[in-house]
């Protein structure tokens, strides 16, 4: 059976079933099943070497499928008996290095491979350049463009044939942080307007949450969890997923009377009584107030990080040893070093996982 959430309500455009792939003795992908619906953006997320790009290459036909099935628009593209070449699959590809032709200007890069006469191809290329906001760069060559402009030209070239599926492999990784945010935003709008089913590979959880309708988290070639960004952030399947989506405070504990004890009270859990567990608490789940009754901590340092403040805390652990924990508070919240603050725990952002 596919993982929960693997099949969207609309008929899938891209469908991967039981994909397994090896490089020699190394298993790069292990029985992965995934689908992408029309107009949907799905992000493959995971650390380097987990198999994300291999899945993308198998979907595109750049790697020969060893086991499983790839279908696009209901037509089998690859299985034990079929292997349709990449150019016949109706997919648009955007790579990390953009792969633009250096000897062609922007217009000819986008028009390359389009059908029709020269005037028709040029008109179609200009139209898609207009959609991505770089029509004014049509006569320039790739080497004189900025990184953001090159990325948009690569996107335009992939969109120009009006593919059923868009496959994007770390398309923003070569951009600086400020430009990356701008290009992500414009790319998301263009992908949504195109109506194509989009599969995007990234190792950046913030990028995945910004871009994706659904996120597929991979580890060691396998699909660990699949769902909407809010589901993965709020209900991680395991400690790996919880940690991958941001910093966590870790507290060793044990299940007693249906909960895992912490210095701030018990976190409910259905794990067996007496189980050794780890409680993972997001920094924003530690809410700070002026010192009063209840749990408290001593401020080690406080730093403003733009829209939020990060407070380093020393808190007495369950065994009496101090814990170094982080709290993230909205806006400007900078208590004096050495002062004490009251701490309230948000159970919705606290997770209990077995360590046994």
N, C-alpha and C positions, 0 to 999 in steps of 0.2 A: 504494500500500500504506500502511496506517496505521503510525505510528511503533511501534518495538519496545515491547511492554508495553501497547499501547493497549487490548487486549481482555482483560478478566479471564476466569477459567476458567468462572464462572457466566454464564448468559445475561444480557446487559446490560438494565437497566431504562431508563436514559437512554443514547441513542446519537446522537452527532453525527458526520456524515460530510461531509468536504470542504466545511466551512463557510467561505465567503468573504463579506466585508461591507465596503462602502465608505460613507463619509460625504463626499459630493462626490468630490473627487480623492484624499482620504485613504483608504488601505486600512487598515481597523481590524483585520480578521481575514483571514488568508491561508491558505486550504486546510486548516483545522484538523479533525482527526478524533480523537474521544475517546469513551470509554464509561464508564459507572458501573454497577457491579453492585449487587444487593440487599444492603443493610446496609453498603455500602462508602462511605467518605468520601474524595473526591478533591478536592484543593486546586488551584485555578488560581493560580499564583504568578508574579509579575513586577512590574516597576516601573510607576509611574503612566503611563497612556497606552499600555500594550502591548496592549490589547484584551480584558482579562479580563472586565470588566463587560459589554462588548458580547456576549461569548459567553454569559454568564448571561442577558442580556435576550433573546437569540435563542432560547435553550432555553425560556425562560418564555413566549415569544410577545409580549413587550413591544416588540420590534422585528420588523418584517416581514422574513422570510428572503429574501435576494437570490439566494444560490447555495448548493447543498448539500442536506442532509436532516437533520431532527430527528425522532427516533422515541422514544416512551415506551411501555414495556411491549410492544414489538413493533408498535405502531400508529404510522403516520406522522402526525406533527403538523404538519410543514411541509416542503414541497419545491416544485418548480415548479408543482404542481397543487393543493396543499393549504395551508391556513393556519388551523389550529384556534385559537380564541381562548384567552387565558390561563386563563379560568375553567373551561374544558372540558379542560384538559390534565392535571389531577390532580397539580398541583405546589403545594408550600408555599413561600412567599417570606418571607425575613427581610432587610430592608434596613438600611443603615448608620444611618439615622435612626429606625428601628423603625416609623414610619408608623402609630402608634396613633391611634384616634379620640379626640380630647380631650374630646368631649361624652358619651362612654360610660364607665362604670366598667369595671374590669378584667374582671369576669365577662361583661359584655355585649360587650366587645371580642373576647373569645375565642369567645363564642357566635355572633357575627355571621356570617351565611352558612351556619351549620350547618342541616341538615335536621331535621325532626321538630317536635313541639309544644314549647311554651315550657319545660315541665318537663324534657323529654328533652334539649333543647339546653343548659339550665342544668346538668343532671347531667353531661353529657359535657364541658362547659367546666370544671366543678369537677374532674373526674377528670384532665384534662390539666394544669390548674394545679397539682394535687397532684404530678404527675409531675415538673414543673419546679421545685417547691419554693416556690411563691408563692400557695398556696391561701388563706393568711391575708390576702392583699391584695385579695381578690375584690371588695370593696365600695368600694375606693378608686379615685380617678381618676388617669390617667397623670401629670399634672403634679406630684403629690405623691410619686411613686415615685423611688427612686434610679436611676441609670443601669443598674446591674446588674439591678434589678427590672424596669425597662422592657424590657431585652433578653430576660429570661425570659418576660415576658408576650407579647412579639412571637413568640418561639419557640413558646409554647403556642398562640397563634392560628394559626400556620402548621401546627402538628402536629394541631390539633383535627379537621380533616376526614380524617385518616389518608391523606395523599397518598402516591403512589408515589415521588415525587421531592421532595427538599428543596433549594432554591436559596438560598444565603446570601451576601450581598454585603457584605464587610468588617463583619461583625456585631459585632466587639469593639473597633473603632477608637475609639469614643467613651468608652471606660472607662479609668480610671487603671491603672497597671501591676499593682498588687497585686490589685485587683478583677478585672482582665482574666484573670489566671491562674485565679482561682476560677471565673469564669463559663465560661471555655474548658473546664475540667475537667467541670463539670456538664453543659454542652452536649454534649460528646463522648459522655458516658454516655447522655444522652437520645436522641441521634441513633442510637446503636448499638442501644438498646432498641427504637426505633421500627421498625427494619428497612428504612427508606426508603433509597433511593440518594441520597446527599448530595453536592452540588457546591458548594464554598465558595471564594469569591474572597478573596485576601489579598495584600498586598505585603510581609508580614512572614515571613521564612524560618523563624524560631523557631516562629511560630504554625502554619505549614504542617507542620513536622516534628512538632509536638505533636498536631495534629488528624488528619493524613492517613494513610490506608492507602497512597495513591499521590499523588504530586505531579506536576503538569503545569507545567513552567516555560515561560513565554511571553516573547517579545521581538519587538517590532515586528509584532505580529499573528500571529506564527508560533509553533508548538510546537517548542521547542528540545530538550527532553528530558522523558521521562515514565518514572516508576518509583517504587519504594519510597523513602522518605526516606533510608535507609541507602545505597541505590545512588547516589542523586544526590549525597550528601555524600562518599561514598568513591570514586565513579567518575564525576566530572563530565564531560559531553560536550565542554565547551570552557571557555575562561577565564572567559567571562561567567557560566556556571553556578557554577564554582568560587568566584568572587568573591562571587556573590550569596548564597551560604550562609555567609558569614562572612569575617572579616579574613584576608588572606593576605600572606605575605612574597614579594616578586617579585624574581627574580634573572635578569638577561639572561645567556644562555649560547649554546652551539653544540653540536651533536651530534658526538661523537668516540668512535669505537670502541663504538657502541651505547648511549651514555649522554650525559646533559647534565651538564657539570661544575658543581659548586658548591663553596664553601669547606669543605663537610662530606663531600665525596665525590660520585661520579657518581650521577645518578638514571637508571635504565634507560629507554630509549625506542626505539620501532620507527620513528621518523621517519628520513628519509634522512640519510646521513652528510653532515656539513657544514651542515645546516639551522640557521638562526638560530631560537632558541627562547626562551621565557620559562618559567622554573621557578617555580611557585607552591607555597609551603610554608605549611601552616597553623601558627599559633603553637604549638599543642599538639604539633606534629611536631618541634619543637626541644626536646629533653630535656636539661636542665642537671644537671651534677654538679660536685663540687669540682674545681678545676683539676688537670689531669694531662696525660697524653699525648693527642695528636690535636688536632682543631679546638678553638679556644677563642674567647672573646669577652670584652669588657670591659663591666661592668654600668654603664649610664647611670643607670637608675632602676628601682625595684621597688615595686609597689603591690599590696596585697591587695584582691581584688574579691569578697569573700564566700567562695564555695567554691573559688576558684582565685586564683593570683597572676600578675600580668602583669609580665614583666621586659623592660625596654628594653636592647638590646644594641648595641654597636659591634663589627663583625666585619670583618676585612680581606677585601675583595672579590678576585675573580680578577685584576683589573687593578691591584691594590694600593690602590685607593680604598676608604675605609671604607663599609660598609653599615650602615644603621640597621634592625635587625630586632627582632621581638617574639617572646618565648617565653611560653606560658601553661602554668604548672605547677599540678598539683592541690594544694589545701590551702594552707598557709602556707609560702611559699618566698621569703624576702626577703634575698638576699645584699647585702652592703654596696656602696654606690656606689663605683665605681672598682676593685672587685675583679674578678678574672678567674674565669671558669667554663668547664668543659669542655662541649662541645656534641655531642650525638649526634642524627643525623637519622633519623626514622621514614619510611621510603620509602613506606609505605602511605598517608601523608597528604601526599605530595609529587607534583605533577603537572607534566607537560611539554607545552607547547603551541607550535605553530609560530607565528612572527611574520613569516614570509616571505610 
